[in-house]
Amino acid sequence: MEEKKSKKSWLTTLILCWFLGFLGIHRIYAGRIGSGLLMLYATIAACFATYANILFGMCAFLAVGSVVVYDFLIICTKNFKDCYGAYIAEDNITNF
């Protein structure tokens, strides 16, 4: 059985995760809008929690950061899926 391949670019997903992972932009790019917005919300909540209590805020950032590291490793191994369940495993960048 052949696996479905996404039309999304692997390199773009990797770069978005590296630079904007805490904001969930790589998930939104992959079409996983709900979990991407949840990561954005969690990061904003962690910022406010840090303002209120530094220890609680750092724990919140650690939780979000662990999801970002997990996503980055999954993207690196080309096992990250888009919203249709297709693997984002190829660079679909066309030459102009």
Secondary structure as UniProt FT lines:
FT   HELIX           10..20
FT   HELIX           21..23
FT   HELIX           25..29
FT   TURN            30..31
FT   HELIX           33..52
FT   HELIX           54..76
FT   TURN            77..78
FT   TURN            83..84
//
